[in-house]
Amino acid sequence: MCVSRGQRTPYVPHDAWSKVEYAIIDRGRDEAQGQFGHAIAALQPESVIDLTCYTLQSAAQLCDALGHGGTHLVHCGTIWVHGPSVTVPTTEEEPRRPFGDYGCRKAAIEQYVIEQSRSGRVPSTVLHPGHLVGPGWVPINPAGHFNIRVFEDLAGGRVVRLPNFGMETLHHVHADDVAQAFVQAVEQPGAAVGESFHVVSAAAMTLRGYAEGMAKWFGVAPRLEFVPYAEWKRDVADRDAAVTLDHLEHSPSCSIEKARQRLGYAPRYTSLAAVQESVAWLVQHGRLKA
């Protein structure tokens, strides 16, 4: 069963969607009334995959309603719980050092959910995706923000300026691979309950390597310039500069060895292949000129 507000259609049409049951629930409204957790529990689910939990209060309301009922809660976290990379690839066992509102909130939720599981109250698993990509998604680009002009400039053989030496990292993951991990966690509660797992591609990319790979894919030679961030940000929108700084400061590079060994997670897409499929979709739908 798919629970949503019923205001969006799937990114990719598929016959399988015709076999899915739908429940229309407005999470924000029902949480404000203290009813969302009860609405989910009333569906009597064996497992709940929570993709839209962003506050500790939201997690607590759901866990309170599911408590001691045996329902397996699989929470969607984020690799942003780690903060800046120290050793790479980063494992799930590294101490949490989040910064920024989003990372700190998701780290607090992870701690709470795992504590609920290990106390025996709500069997839970947390999956931490990287930068999501796939058909319908605008990928984080090689400059570390979402402006599609960077892809258009690479495709056109124009100069693309990257911050610093282009050696900071991004860690993408295709939405299909994220779905794979959630299915594996649901089907293997014995391996998943009480644990957190990274859900990313097999390897992160440097900004420079990413830009060079995309230029080659477009069939042109990369023309890159490297500029200190403080200078680079003068030529981009404030919003883009802020998003880039967030990615530079995190520079994620996460290990998937735990998910491989315990869940059998095997991502089908490399970071670059996942981005290329996203960009191809954007071109086909007239949203990006290449």
Legacy VTK file of the C-alpha trace (Angstrom):
# vtk DataFile Version 3.0
C-alpha trace
ASCII
DATASET POLYDATA
POINTS 290 float
0.000 0.000 0.000
1.230 3.501 -0.883
0.320 6.306 1.505
0.484 9.873 0.176
-1.511 13.071 -0.129
-2.484 11.923 -3.625
-1.127 15.057 -5.261
1.635 13.539 -7.424
1.993 10.743 -9.920
4.990 8.354 -10.017
8.127 9.654 -11.734
8.150 6.650 -14.069
4.878 5.104 -15.331
4.750 1.320 -14.950
2.095 -1.382 -15.058
3.052 -2.359 -11.524
1.460 0.823 -10.177
-1.964 -0.534 -11.164
-1.516 -3.280 -8.554
-0.755 -0.869 -5.725
-3.394 0.073 -3.166
-3.458 3.722 -2.194
-4.347 5.470 1.040
-4.729 9.256 0.947
-3.424 10.803 4.182
-2.189 14.355 4.727
0.745 13.824 7.078
1.235 17.459 8.038
-2.427 17.995 8.871
-2.883 14.709 10.719
0.345 15.098 12.697
-0.784 18.529 13.856
-3.921 16.834 15.186
-1.941 13.963 16.719
-3.582 11.443 14.389
-0.999 10.482 11.762
0.608 7.630 13.702
-2.792 6.178 14.540
-3.873 6.413 10.892
-0.832 4.386 9.838
-1.262 1.835 12.645
-4.911 1.402 11.661
-3.767 0.020 8.304
-2.268 -2.925 10.269
0.983 -2.997 8.284
3.659 -5.656 8.659
6.245 -3.047 7.646
6.224 0.737 7.300
8.674 2.454 4.961
8.813 6.071 6.094
10.232 8.333 3.384
8.938 11.657 4.682
9.990 11.990 8.333
11.960 15.180 9.007
11.486 15.929 12.719
11.985 14.041 15.947
8.389 14.806 16.911
7.186 13.199 13.686
9.212 10.050 14.371
7.993 9.879 17.963
4.332 10.134 16.968
4.695 7.238 14.546
6.670 5.093 16.992
4.167 5.773 19.773
1.370 4.448 17.552
3.333 1.409 16.361
4.880 0.619 19.760
4.985 -3.076 20.690
2.830 -4.012 17.699
5.624 -5.853 15.888
5.525 -3.621 12.809
8.961 -3.213 11.208
9.701 0.485 10.691
12.189 1.279 7.907
13.152 4.936 8.119
14.747 6.924 5.288
17.709 8.826 6.687
20.531 10.587 4.856
24.309 10.433 4.620
24.195 14.027 5.953
24.055 12.538 9.469
27.846 12.168 9.238
28.834 15.793 8.766
32.268 16.275 7.198
34.158 13.161 6.149
37.125 12.141 8.281
38.183 8.687 7.114
36.873 7.521 3.747
34.969 5.624 2.750
32.948 6.474 5.847
31.321 3.535 7.618
28.045 3.508 9.527
29.993 3.068 12.756
31.698 6.469 12.544
30.651 8.892 15.328
27.940 11.286 14.174
29.159 14.871 13.703
26.265 16.490 11.813
26.015 20.197 11.132
23.254 22.276 9.624
19.558 22.004 10.406
18.757 19.053 8.131
21.697 16.871 9.112
21.203 17.507 12.820
17.482 16.739 12.681
18.032 13.505 10.758
20.822 12.398 13.104
18.533 12.925 16.092
15.806 10.900 14.378
18.256 8.095 13.591
19.389 7.908 17.216
15.804 7.868 18.467
14.591 5.238 15.993
17.509 2.910 16.654
17.015 3.297 20.411
13.346 2.394 19.963
14.440 -0.741 18.141
17.145 -1.839 20.537
14.823 -1.331 23.510
12.397 -3.799 21.925
9.631 -1.242 21.423
9.590 -0.788 17.636
11.776 -3.012 15.419
13.433 -0.439 13.170
16.002 0.031 10.426
17.498 3.273 9.078
18.709 3.526 5.473
20.885 6.491 4.530
20.688 7.407 0.815
23.141 9.744 -0.885
22.306 12.313 -3.574
19.223 10.843 -5.259
19.093 10.709 -9.043
17.060 8.964 -11.729
14.425 9.846 -14.336
12.554 12.944 -13.183
15.301 14.155 -10.841
17.653 17.104 -11.351
21.051 15.843 -10.145
23.532 17.694 -8.004
25.894 18.896 -10.752
29.733 18.881 -10.876
29.812 22.344 -9.297
27.892 21.053 -6.283
24.493 22.690 -6.849
21.297 22.098 -8.867
21.540 24.655 -11.678
21.262 22.689 -14.933
23.262 25.320 -16.809
26.432 23.547 -15.635
25.415 20.491 -17.674
24.499 22.686 -20.633
27.881 24.421 -20.523
29.688 21.077 -20.386
27.628 19.811 -23.321
28.372 22.966 -25.307
32.118 22.768 -24.744
32.092 26.002 -22.764
34.359 26.718 -19.819
33.004 25.476 -16.499
34.509 26.904 -13.318
34.739 24.595 -10.331
35.436 25.614 -6.742
38.896 24.990 -5.281
40.748 22.163 -7.067
37.619 20.141 -7.825
38.751 17.395 -5.445
35.810 17.459 -3.000
33.399 14.564 -3.432
29.739 13.850 -4.118
28.063 10.490 -3.572
25.051 9.898 -5.789
22.655 6.959 -5.856
20.020 5.920 -8.379
16.450 5.780 -7.062
16.182 2.165 -8.278
19.101 1.200 -6.064
17.504 2.946 -3.096
14.308 0.982 -3.744
16.375 -2.212 -3.890
17.798 -1.541 -0.427
14.402 -0.821 1.106
13.005 -4.072 -0.291
15.996 -5.983 1.054
15.570 -4.465 4.515
11.866 -5.337 4.596
12.477 -8.895 3.408
15.353 -9.520 5.835
14.344 -8.114 9.214
16.715 -10.478 10.990
19.645 -8.766 9.304
18.214 -5.245 9.261
16.462 -4.548 12.570
18.373 -2.279 14.910
20.851 -1.254 12.232
21.681 1.657 9.937
22.957 1.220 6.384
24.386 3.494 3.706
22.545 3.356 0.385
24.801 4.922 -2.231
26.657 3.911 -5.382
29.788 1.829 -5.036
32.058 4.905 -5.160
31.845 8.663 -4.757
33.080 11.078 -7.454
35.284 14.146 -7.217
33.818 17.287 -8.735
36.601 17.254 -11.329
36.154 13.605 -12.264
32.403 14.115 -12.474
32.763 17.113 -14.823
35.249 15.269 -17.021
33.017 12.198 -17.176
29.970 14.215 -18.197
31.887 16.159 -20.856
33.111 12.898 -22.361
29.540 11.567 -22.323
28.391 14.679 -24.187
31.152 14.015 -26.741
33.267 17.084 -26.017
36.588 17.818 -24.343
36.192 19.259 -20.848
37.185 22.894 -20.396
37.549 23.387 -16.682
38.896 26.185 -14.545
39.566 25.925 -10.817
38.966 28.924 -8.570
39.067 29.310 -4.769
35.542 29.068 -3.402
35.561 32.646 -2.073
36.210 33.894 -5.601
34.084 31.267 -7.369
30.919 32.181 -5.460
30.952 35.757 -6.803
29.822 34.508 -10.213
26.913 32.321 -9.104
23.568 32.915 -7.458
23.615 33.107 -3.661
21.381 30.031 -3.389
23.665 27.988 -5.645
26.737 29.133 -3.722
25.168 28.089 -0.412
24.208 24.640 -1.732
27.716 24.148 -3.113
29.321 25.148 0.178
27.150 22.610 2.001
28.376 19.879 -0.343
32.005 20.975 -0.178
31.970 20.944 3.608
30.438 17.460 3.713
32.374 15.887 0.807
30.645 12.540 1.385
32.253 9.238 0.471
30.420 6.375 2.154
31.060 2.662 2.388
28.366 0.181 1.312
30.200 -2.860 2.652
27.816 -3.333 5.579
24.777 -3.242 3.278
26.508 -5.628 0.853
27.313 -8.171 3.539
24.128 -8.060 5.594
21.446 -7.250 3.036
22.993 -8.329 -0.265
22.822 -4.751 -1.535
24.362 -4.525 -5.001
23.825 -1.163 -6.728
23.246 -1.491 -10.465
24.369 2.053 -11.232
27.674 3.820 -10.786
27.374 7.444 -9.719
28.137 8.639 -13.241
25.727 6.233 -14.950
22.948 7.253 -12.565
23.490 10.944 -13.305
23.670 10.303 -17.047
20.280 8.582 -17.019
18.828 11.567 -15.162
20.344 14.062 -17.593
19.165 12.028 -20.596
15.618 12.199 -19.213
15.892 15.967 -18.761
17.090 16.348 -22.358
14.315 14.124 -23.722
11.695 16.148 -21.867
13.023 19.517 -23.028
14.216 20.645 -19.622
17.901 20.708 -20.536
19.557 21.770 -23.802
22.443 19.549 -24.845
LINES 1 291
290 0 1 2 3 4 5 6 7 8 9 10 11 12 13 14 15 16 17 18 19 20 21 22 23 24 25 26 27 28 29 30 31 32 33 34 35 36 37 38 39 40 41 42 43 44 45 46 47 48 49 50 51 52 53 54 55 56 57 58 59 60 61 62 63 64 65 66 67 68 69 70 71 72 73 74 75 76 77 78 79 80 81 82 83 84 85 86 87 88 89 90 91 92 93 94 95 96 97 98 99 100 101 102 103 104 105 106 107 108 109 110 111 112 113 114 115 116 117 118 119 120 121 122 123 124 125 126 127 128 129 130 131 132 133 134 135 136 137 138 139 140 141 142 143 144 145 146 147 148 149 150 151 152 153 154 155 156 157 158 159 160 161 162 163 164 165 166 167 168 169 170 171 172 173 174 175 176 177 178 179 180 181 182 183 184 185 186 187 188 189 190 191 192 193 194 195 196 197 198 199 200 201 202 203 204 205 206 207 208 209 210 211 212 213 214 215 216 217 218 219 220 221 222 223 224 225 226 227 228 229 230 231 232 233 234 235 236 237 238 239 240 241 242 243 244 245 246 247 248 249 250 251 252 253 254 255 256 257 258 259 260 261 262 263 264 265 266 267 268 269 270 271 272 273 274 275 276 277 278 279 280 281 282 283 284 285 286 287 288 289
